[in-house]
Amino acid sequence: MKTKILYFTDPHNSATPPLMRTGSYCEDILKKQEQLVEPAKKCDLVVCGGDVFHQKKVSRISHALVNKIMEIYREFPRLYVVPGNHDIDTVMDWSDRPLGTLEKLPNIRVIHEEIVHFGGMNLYFFGGGDFFSPSQLLDFVKREPKHHGLKVGVLHYPIATNRELYKFEIMLVQDLLKYFQFMFLGHIHTLHHCDGLVAAPGALSRGVLAIDETLERQIWYTVVQFGEEGRLSNLPVELIVKSPDEIFKMEEKRDNVHQQRAIESFVNYIEKLKIPKGISKEQLLVFIDKQDVSEPVKREAKRILEGLE
């Protein structure tokens, strides 16, 4: 018997567009979730990796939005939701949060720090984002399951492949794979990676910033198929697959986009300059050197200046 799990994470549903989002943000995110219904019906289980809502306070989430989400989620087969840091406060209690309302549906369960045996697998659910320490997470993942089968982590937690990239406390993918045979990861939006050990399709809420068009954020859900007795048989990813060494490269690409925009802005300024009589290009190059901009910007400005008549 094979078991299929559809996984998505971090939709960040909101009644109003969050800062820096497009005007159609709210409708776009709901539409993405509607598009999950048909592939979900072909699966045995749906898992959401957290941050269903962007705001945890009831006063910030409309009844209309909650109803729209419930209308979509009621069409899923069994759905497990890990609470994210946007869904809850530091105290792990979601009963009086918008997230708790979802549990009124018979097919939905919000779950944290529990092990569920399903389809020959032991699913380890741990949410809360950075509300918990690495030691608390490790204490949980070291627990022995009651049943035999594959150990699969479903984690809403800061996880990376390189500790030097982040100033806050994180767990390393390679450390967690000592305990798990497979992991579903949420929380870090720039994580964009799917392979035979990790499913981290990135936040469903991405793709609603203008910059995302440049960064090609096309993965936003994945379907994992497990074989008999919980063995991983294959990972049919719905869209693009990124190789392991490309994890967390989105941050670098974003910086490159910002830098290119800065270069274009500075170059436009240089191109519009009318050099007064008596001031040589050499003097203008000295002027560029004194500007408080990055070296790549200076180099590009100089290159354009050298090409001016």
C-alpha positions as CSV (number, residue, x, y, z in Angstrom):
1,M,0.0,0.0,0.0
2,K,1.4,3.4,-1.0
3,T,0.7,6.7,0.9
4,K,0.6,10.1,-0.8
5,I,1.1,13.3,1.2
6,L,0.5,16.7,-0.2
7,Y,2.5,19.3,1.6
8,F,2.3,23.1,1.6
9,T,3.3,25.8,4.1
10,D,3.1,29.4,5.1
11,P,0.1,30.7,3.2
12,H,-0.1,33.7,5.6
13,N,-3.8,34.4,4.9
14,S,-4.7,38.0,5.7
15,A,-7.8,40.2,5.6
16,T,-5.7,43.0,4.3
17,P,-2.4,42.9,2.3
18,P,0.6,42.9,4.6
19,L,3.4,45.5,4.1
20,M,5.1,45.4,0.7
21,R,2.5,43.0,-0.8
22,T,0.5,43.5,-3.9
23,G,-3.0,44.9,-3.7
24,S,-4.5,41.5,-4.8
25,Y,-2.5,39.6,-2.1
26,C,-5.5,38.3,-0.2
27,E,-7.3,37.0,-3.2
28,D,-4.1,35.5,-4.8
29,I,-3.3,33.5,-1.7
30,L,-6.9,32.1,-1.5
31,K,-6.7,31.2,-5.2
32,K,-3.5,29.2,-4.6
33,Q,-5.1,27.3,-1.8
34,E,-8.2,26.6,-4.0
35,Q,-5.8,25.1,-6.6
36,L,-4.6,22.6,-4.0
37,V,-8.0,20.9,-3.7
38,E,-7.9,18.8,-6.8
39,P,-4.4,17.4,-6.2
40,A,-5.2,17.0,-2.5
41,K,-8.2,14.7,-3.4
42,K,-5.7,12.3,-5.0
43,C,-3.7,12.1,-1.8
44,D,-4.2,10.2,1.5
45,L,-3.1,13.1,3.7
46,V,-2.6,16.9,3.5
47,V,-0.1,18.6,5.8
48,C,0.3,22.3,6.3
49,G,3.7,23.4,7.7
50,G,2.3,26.4,9.6
51,D,1.5,30.1,9.5
52,V,-2.0,29.6,8.0
53,F,-2.7,33.2,9.1
54,H,-0.5,36.3,9.0
55,Q,-2.1,37.8,12.1
56,K,-2.8,35.7,15.2
57,K,-5.2,38.2,16.9
58,V,-8.9,37.6,16.3
59,S,-9.4,41.3,15.9
60,R,-7.1,41.4,12.9
61,I,-8.8,38.5,11.0
62,S,-12.2,38.8,9.6
63,H,-14.9,36.2,9.9
64,A,-15.3,36.3,6.1
65,L,-11.7,35.3,5.6
66,V,-11.9,32.4,8.1
67,N,-15.0,31.2,6.4
68,K,-13.4,31.3,3.0
69,I,-10.4,29.3,4.2
70,M,-12.7,26.7,5.9
71,E,-14.7,26.3,2.7
72,I,-11.5,25.4,0.9
73,Y,-10.0,23.2,3.6
74,R,-13.2,21.2,4.1
75,E,-12.6,19.7,0.6
76,F,-9.2,18.2,1.7
77,P,-8.9,14.7,3.0
78,R,-7.4,14.5,6.5
79,L,-5.4,17.6,7.2
80,Y,-2.8,18.1,9.9
81,V,-1.7,21.7,10.6
82,V,1.5,22.6,12.5
83,P,1.0,25.9,14.3
84,G,3.4,28.6,13.1
85,N,4.8,31.6,14.9
86,H,2.2,33.8,13.1
87,D,-0.6,31.6,14.3
88,I,0.2,31.6,18.0
89,D,1.8,33.5,20.8
90,T,4.8,32.2,22.8
91,V,2.3,30.1,24.7
92,M,1.3,27.2,22.6
93,D,-2.5,27.7,22.8
94,W,-4.4,28.2,19.6
95,S,-7.9,27.5,20.8
96,D,-8.8,31.2,21.0
97,R,-6.9,32.1,17.9
98,P,-8.2,32.0,14.3
99,L,-6.2,28.8,13.8
100,G,-8.4,27.1,16.5
101,T,-11.5,27.8,14.4
102,L,-10.2,25.5,11.7
103,E,-10.5,22.5,14.1
104,K,-14.3,22.8,14.0
105,L,-14.0,21.0,10.7
106,P,-14.0,17.2,11.3
107,N,-11.1,16.6,8.8
108,I,-8.6,19.1,10.4
109,R,-6.3,18.7,13.4
110,V,-3.9,21.3,14.7
111,I,-0.9,19.5,16.1
112,H,2.3,20.3,17.9
113,E,5.0,18.2,19.7
114,E,3.2,14.9,18.9
115,I,4.0,11.8,17.0
116,V,1.3,10.4,14.7
117,H,1.5,6.9,13.1
118,F,0.1,7.1,9.6
119,G,0.6,4.8,6.6
120,G,3.5,3.0,8.2
121,M,5.2,6.2,9.1
122,N,5.8,8.1,12.3
123,L,5.1,11.8,11.7
124,Y,6.9,14.1,14.2
125,F,5.0,17.4,14.4
126,F,6.7,20.4,15.9
127,G,5.6,24.0,15.4
128,G,6.0,27.4,16.9
129,G,8.7,28.9,14.7
130,D,11.5,30.3,16.9
131,F,9.5,30.3,20.1
132,F,11.3,27.1,21.2
133,S,15.0,26.5,21.6
134,P,17.1,24.0,19.6
135,S,17.4,21.8,22.7
136,Q,13.6,21.6,23.0
137,L,13.4,20.5,19.4
138,L,16.1,18.0,19.8
139,D,14.5,16.5,22.9
140,F,11.4,16.0,20.9
141,V,13.0,14.5,17.8
142,K,15.0,12.0,19.9
143,R,11.8,10.5,21.3
144,E,11.3,6.9,20.3
145,P,8.0,6.2,18.5
146,K,5.6,3.5,19.7
147,H,5.3,2.0,16.2
148,H,7.9,0.8,13.6
149,G,8.2,2.7,10.4
150,L,9.9,5.7,8.8
151,K,10.6,8.7,11.0
152,V,9.3,11.8,9.2
153,G,9.7,15.4,10.6
154,V,7.1,18.1,10.0
155,L,8.7,21.2,11.4
156,H,7.9,24.9,11.5
157,Y,11.3,26.0,12.7
158,P,14.4,28.0,11.6
159,I,16.4,25.4,9.7
160,A,19.4,25.9,7.4
161,T,22.3,24.2,5.8
162,N,24.9,26.8,7.0
163,R,24.8,28.4,10.4
164,E,26.9,31.3,9.3
165,L,24.1,32.7,7.1
166,Y,21.9,33.5,10.1
167,K,22.4,35.6,13.3
168,F,19.6,33.9,15.2
169,E,19.5,30.4,16.6
170,I,18.8,27.7,14.0
171,M,19.0,24.0,13.5
172,L,21.0,22.4,10.7
173,V,19.4,20.2,8.1
174,Q,22.2,17.7,8.4
175,D,21.9,17.5,12.2
176,L,18.2,16.7,12.0
177,L,18.6,14.1,9.3
178,K,20.5,12.0,11.9
179,Y,17.1,11.4,13.5
180,F,14.7,11.6,10.5
181,Q,14.7,9.7,7.2
182,F,12.6,12.5,5.6
183,M,11.5,16.0,6.6
184,F,8.8,18.5,5.6
185,L,10.1,22.0,6.4
186,G,8.3,25.4,6.8
187,H,8.9,28.8,8.4
188,I,11.8,30.0,6.4
189,H,10.3,31.5,3.3
190,T,13.5,31.6,1.2
191,L,14.0,27.8,1.6
192,H,13.4,26.5,-1.8
193,H,14.4,22.9,-2.1
194,C,13.0,19.4,-2.7
195,D,15.0,16.2,-3.0
196,G,14.9,12.6,-1.7
197,L,15.3,13.7,2.0
198,V,13.7,17.1,2.3
199,A,10.5,18.7,1.1
200,A,10.7,22.5,1.5
201,P,8.7,24.1,-1.3
202,G,8.9,27.6,0.2
203,A,6.1,29.8,1.5
204,L,2.8,29.6,-0.4
205,S,2.5,33.4,0.2
206,R,5.5,34.1,-2.0
207,G,5.0,35.2,-5.5
208,V,3.1,38.3,-4.4
209,L,6.0,40.6,-4.4
210,A,7.2,42.3,-7.5
211,I,10.7,41.0,-6.9
212,D,9.5,37.4,-6.9
213,E,9.1,37.6,-10.7
214,T,12.8,37.9,-11.0
215,L,13.6,35.2,-8.4
216,E,11.5,32.5,-10.1
217,R,9.6,31.3,-7.0
218,Q,7.6,28.6,-8.7
219,I,7.5,25.8,-6.2
220,W,4.8,26.2,-3.6
221,Y,3.6,22.7,-2.9
222,T,4.8,19.2,-3.3
223,V,3.4,15.6,-3.3
224,V,5.5,12.9,-1.6
225,Q,4.7,9.3,-2.1
226,F,5.8,6.7,0.4
227,G,5.9,3.0,-0.4
228,E,5.0,-0.1,1.6
229,E,5.8,0.0,5.3
230,G,6.6,3.7,5.1
231,R,9.5,3.4,2.8
232,L,10.1,6.4,0.6
233,S,9.5,5.3,-3.0
234,N,9.7,8.6,-4.9
235,L,9.1,12.3,-4.7
236,P,7.0,13.6,-7.6
237,V,7.4,17.4,-7.2
238,E,4.7,19.4,-8.9
239,L,6.9,22.1,-10.4
240,I,10.6,22.9,-10.4
241,V,13.2,20.9,-8.4
242,K,16.2,22.7,-6.9
243,S,19.4,20.9,-6.1
244,P,20.7,20.8,-2.5
245,D,23.4,23.3,-3.0
246,E,20.8,25.9,-4.1
247,I,19.1,26.0,-0.7
248,F,19.1,29.5,0.7
249,K,20.5,31.1,-2.5
250,M,17.3,33.2,-2.8
251,E,18.7,35.7,-0.3
252,E,21.8,36.1,-2.5
253,K,19.6,36.6,-5.6
254,R,17.5,39.2,-3.8
255,D,20.6,41.1,-2.9
256,N,21.8,41.0,-6.5
257,V,18.4,42.3,-7.7
258,H,18.6,45.2,-5.2
259,Q,22.2,45.9,-6.2
260,Q,21.3,45.9,-9.9
261,R,18.5,48.4,-9.3
262,A,21.0,50.6,-7.4
263,I,23.4,50.3,-10.3
264,E,20.7,51.3,-12.8
265,S,19.7,54.3,-10.7
266,F,23.3,55.5,-10.3
267,V,24.1,54.9,-14.0
268,N,21.0,56.9,-15.0
269,Y,22.4,59.8,-12.9
270,I,25.8,59.5,-14.5
271,E,24.4,59.4,-18.0
272,K,22.4,62.6,-17.4
273,L,25.5,64.5,-16.2
274,K,26.6,67.3,-18.5
275,I,30.3,67.6,-17.7
276,P,31.1,71.4,-17.4
277,K,34.0,72.9,-19.3
278,G,37.3,72.5,-17.5
279,I,36.3,69.3,-15.7
280,S,37.8,66.1,-17.1
281,K,36.6,62.6,-17.1
282,E,39.5,61.8,-14.8
283,Q,38.2,64.3,-12.2
284,L,34.7,62.9,-12.5
285,L,36.1,59.4,-11.9
286,V,37.6,60.7,-8.7
287,F,34.2,62.1,-7.8
288,I,32.6,58.7,-8.3
289,D,35.2,57.1,-6.1
290,K,34.2,59.4,-3.2
291,Q,30.5,58.5,-3.4
292,D,29.0,56.4,-0.6
293,V,27.9,53.5,-2.8
294,S,29.1,49.9,-3.2
295,E,32.2,49.0,-5.3
296,P,30.1,47.2,-8.0
297,V,28.0,50.3,-8.4
298,K,31.1,52.5,-8.7
299,R,32.6,50.1,-11.3
300,E,29.5,50.1,-13.4
301,A,29.2,53.9,-13.2
302,K,32.8,54.2,-14.4
303,R,32.3,51.7,-17.2
304,I,29.3,53.8,-18.5
305,L,31.3,57.0,-18.0
306,E,34.2,55.7,-20.1
307,G,31.7,55.0,-22.9
308,L,30.3,58.5,-22.9
309,E,31.4,60.9,-25.6
